[in-house]
Amino acid sequence: MGRLRNTSTPTSSPRGPAPSQLPSLEPPTHASGRHDIRALARLLEQPVRAGRNPPQKFVWHTSVRNHITDRVLSDSQWAHIAAEIVAAVGIAPHGDPDAVPWVAVRHADDHIHIVATLVRQDGETVWAWNERLKAQTAARDLEQRYGLYQVGPVDHTSHRRPTAAEQNKSHRQGRTEIPRNKLRREVRTAAAAAV
């Protein structure tokens, strides 16, 4: 599993201990080599259990991965990246002592997982609206700041992956290629030939 770092903002909320009061977040390891994360899960769930009208699906998760050509980032750099992502998404704004509890887990050199509850320390529910676009926008900014591989812009002009419905329909019809991809390829070929 790798290193766990307490990244939430200190709070004096009765709904959970302040991060400075938390024991080590590194979970114990079983003889099998697997980590026991039940204690960590209980800590993250405290605001949910005490919250007002918590959502049924109260966990928010994302992963952030470096490109294969990027350098290895330090734990403190990954912690900064995680803090920027949750702030950009709006679930844990900078300086908000009642923000949702969250944790960043790094179990490989090239990526982290960010897990948060969607209930703030003050018991209010956070609705992560349009979080994918916000997280991608923050990631593009972080790529520039850290001098990392630049992924294409978040302007919805990039190639869309085939949906499961398109793939299943093409398979049922015995096609070797999804029609939209075939059309794209043929248009590019015709455009290149016309120049």
Backbone torsions as a table, in degrees:
resi	resn	phi	psi	omega
1	MET	NA	-41.4	177.6
2	GLY	95.9	-165.3	-174.8
3	ARG	-78.4	139.2	172.2
4	LEU	-112.7	140.0	-178.6
5	ARG	-129.8	132.4	177.4
6	ASN	-75.3	108.7	-173.9
7	THR	-111.6	0.0	-177.6
8	SER	-76.4	164.6	-177.0
9	THR	-79.6	139.3	177.7
10	PRO	-58.2	143.4	-178.7
11	THR	-147.1	153.8	174.7
12	SER	-108.3	22.4	-176.6
13	SER	-65.0	139.9	176.3
14	PRO	-72.0	-8.1	-178.0
15	ARG	-80.4	-9.2	-179.9
16	GLY	-175.4	159.4	-178.8
17	PRO	-72.1	151.4	174.1
18	ALA	-67.2	146.1	-178.6
19	PRO	-54.3	-31.8	179.3
20	SER	-67.5	-17.9	179.8
21	GLN	-93.0	-7.2	-176.2
22	LEU	-75.3	143.8	172.5
23	PRO	-71.7	178.0	177.3
24	SER	-52.9	136.4	179.4
25	LEU	-84.9	-5.6	178.9
26	GLU	-69.9	114.1	-175.7
27	PRO	-71.7	152.9	177.4
28	PRO	-65.7	153.8	-179.3
29	THR	-108.1	133.0	175.7
30	HIS	-76.2	168.5	177.7
31	ALA	-59.8	-26.8	-179.8
32	SER	-74.0	-10.2	-178.0
33	GLY	94.6	-7.4	179.7
34	ARG	-84.7	148.6	179.6
35	HIS	-87.3	145.3	175.6
36	ASP	-99.9	106.7	-174.5
37	ILE	-102.0	13.4	-177.8
38	ARG	-60.7	-41.7	-179.4
39	ALA	-64.5	-41.0	177.3
40	LEU	-63.5	-42.9	178.9
41	ALA	-61.6	-40.0	178.4
42	ARG	-62.9	-40.3	178.0
43	LEU	-62.7	-43.8	-179.5
44	LEU	-68.0	-29.2	-176.9
45	GLU	-83.6	-10.6	-177.2
46	GLN	-53.2	-49.5	179.3
47	PRO	-64.9	-30.2	-179.8
48	VAL	-66.5	-46.1	-179.7
49	ARG	-64.3	-32.3	-178.6
50	ALA	-93.8	-5.3	-173.6
51	GLY	-74.2	163.7	176.3
52	ARG	-92.4	116.1	177.0
53	ASN	54.4	56.8	-179.5
54	PRO	-67.8	150.5	179.3
55	PRO	-69.7	156.8	177.8
56	GLN	-64.7	-42.4	176.6
57	LYS	-102.1	97.5	-170.1
58	PHE	-104.8	8.6	-179.2
59	VAL	-108.4	132.8	173.3
60	TRP	-111.5	133.0	-177.8
61	HIS	-137.9	140.8	170.5
62	THR	-148.9	158.0	173.2
63	SER	-120.5	147.7	179.9
64	VAL	-126.0	122.4	-173.9
65	ARG	-124.5	140.3	173.2
66	ASN	-80.0	153.1	172.5
67	HIS	-69.9	153.9	-177.0
68	ILE	-60.2	-25.4	-179.4
69	THR	-87.1	-7.8	-178.4
70	ASP	-74.7	153.5	176.0
71	ARG	-71.3	164.1	176.7
72	VAL	-77.3	128.2	179.8
73	LEU	-90.2	151.5	179.1
74	SER	-78.2	167.3	176.6
75	ASP	-59.2	-41.1	-178.8
76	SER	-68.0	-34.4	176.5
77	GLN	-67.1	-42.6	177.6
78	TRP	-64.0	-39.3	178.8
79	ALA	-61.8	-41.5	177.8
80	HIS	-64.1	-43.6	179.2
81	ILE	-60.8	-45.1	179.6
82	ALA	-61.0	-43.9	179.9
83	ALA	-63.0	-38.7	178.5
84	GLU	-67.1	-38.7	-179.6
85	ILE	-66.1	-49.5	-178.1
86	VAL	-67.2	-30.1	175.9
87	ALA	-70.0	-43.2	-179.4
88	ALA	-64.3	-38.0	179.8
89	VAL	-69.3	-27.0	177.0
90	GLY	99.3	5.4	-179.4
91	ILE	-89.1	-22.0	178.5
92	ALA	-145.3	73.8	-179.9
93	PRO	-60.7	149.2	178.1
94	HIS	-57.4	135.5	175.3
95	GLY	78.4	4.4	-179.9
96	ASP	-91.1	106.7	-176.5
97	PRO	-69.6	-16.7	179.9
98	ASP	-103.9	15.2	-179.2
99	ALA	-61.1	167.1	179.9
100	VAL	-64.5	148.6	172.4
101	PRO	-74.7	139.2	179.5
102	TRP	-148.6	161.7	179.4
103	VAL	-142.2	143.2	174.3
104	ALA	-107.4	131.0	-178.5
105	VAL	-116.9	124.1	177.3
106	ARG	-113.8	112.2	178.5
107	HIS	-120.4	12.1	174.3
108	ALA	-155.3	162.3	-178.2
109	ASP	-67.2	-27.2	-169.3
110	ASP	-101.3	0.4	179.9
111	HIS	-159.6	164.2	174.8
112	ILE	-132.1	160.0	170.3
113	HIS	-116.4	137.0	176.4
114	ILE	-114.0	125.5	179.9
115	VAL	-124.0	131.2	179.9
116	ALA	-139.8	154.9	169.3
117	THR	-90.2	159.0	-179.1
118	LEU	-101.0	20.8	175.1
119	VAL	-120.0	124.5	-178.6
120	ARG	-70.6	166.2	178.5
121	GLN	-62.3	-25.3	179.1
122	ASP	-88.0	6.8	175.2
123	GLY	91.7	-7.2	179.4
124	GLU	-80.7	146.3	177.9
125	THR	-84.8	139.0	175.3
126	VAL	-103.8	129.4	176.8
127	TRP	-105.6	109.4	-178.7
128	ALA	-76.7	94.7	-177.6
129	TRP	-94.0	129.5	176.3
130	ASN	58.4	34.8	-173.0
131	GLU	-68.0	-29.6	-179.2
132	ARG	-62.5	-47.7	179.3
133	LEU	-64.2	-42.3	179.4
134	LYS	-64.2	-42.1	179.6
135	ALA	-66.5	-40.1	179.0
136	GLN	-66.8	-38.5	177.0
137	THR	-62.7	-43.7	177.5
138	ALA	-63.7	-39.0	179.9
139	ALA	-63.6	-39.4	178.2
140	ARG	-62.5	-40.6	177.7
141	ASP	-64.7	-43.1	-180.0
142	LEU	-66.5	-34.4	176.4
143	GLU	-59.3	-43.1	179.1
144	GLN	-67.8	-45.6	-177.2
145	ARG	-62.6	-36.9	-177.5
146	TYR	-95.9	0.1	179.2
147	GLY	67.5	37.9	-178.3
148	LEU	-96.0	170.9	177.6
149	TYR	-54.2	130.9	-177.5
150	GLN	-89.0	114.6	175.0
151	VAL	-81.8	158.5	-178.9
152	GLY	-57.8	161.0	-177.0
153	PRO	-67.1	158.9	178.8
154	VAL	-93.2	67.8	-178.5
155	ASP	-120.5	13.4	177.0
156	HIS	60.9	24.4	177.9
157	THR	-103.8	-6.5	-178.3
158	SER	-76.1	168.0	180.0
159	HIS	-60.9	127.7	178.0
160	ARG	-87.3	132.7	177.7
161	ARG	-68.5	147.3	178.1
162	PRO	-62.5	138.8	178.3
163	THR	-76.0	166.1	177.2
164	ALA	-61.0	-38.4	179.5
165	ALA	-62.8	-43.4	178.6
166	GLU	-63.3	-43.5	-179.8
167	GLN	-63.7	-44.3	-179.8
168	ASN	-65.4	-41.2	179.5
169	LYS	-64.0	-43.8	178.7
170	SER	-62.5	-40.2	178.7
171	HIS	-64.3	-45.0	179.0
172	ARG	-61.4	-35.8	-178.2
173	GLN	-85.2	-0.4	177.9
174	GLY	73.4	21.1	179.5
175	ARG	-82.8	144.5	177.5
176	THR	-89.5	-14.1	-178.1
177	GLU	-138.3	144.3	177.8
178	ILE	-71.2	131.3	-174.6
179	PRO	-51.6	-41.3	-180.0
180	ARG	-62.6	-40.4	178.2
181	ASN	-67.9	-38.5	178.7
182	LYS	-63.7	-44.1	179.2
183	LEU	-62.3	-44.0	179.0
184	ARG	-58.8	-45.7	-179.4
185	ARG	-63.2	-43.4	-178.8
186	GLU	-66.7	-38.1	178.9
187	VAL	-65.9	-43.3	178.6
188	ARG	-63.1	-40.9	178.9
189	THR	-63.1	-45.6	180.0
190	ALA	-64.5	-40.4	179.4
191	ALA	-65.1	-39.5	178.8
192	ALA	-66.9	-37.9	-179.6
193	ALA	-71.2	-28.7	-177.2
194	ALA	-76.6	-15.6	-177.4
195	VAL	-80.0	NA	NA
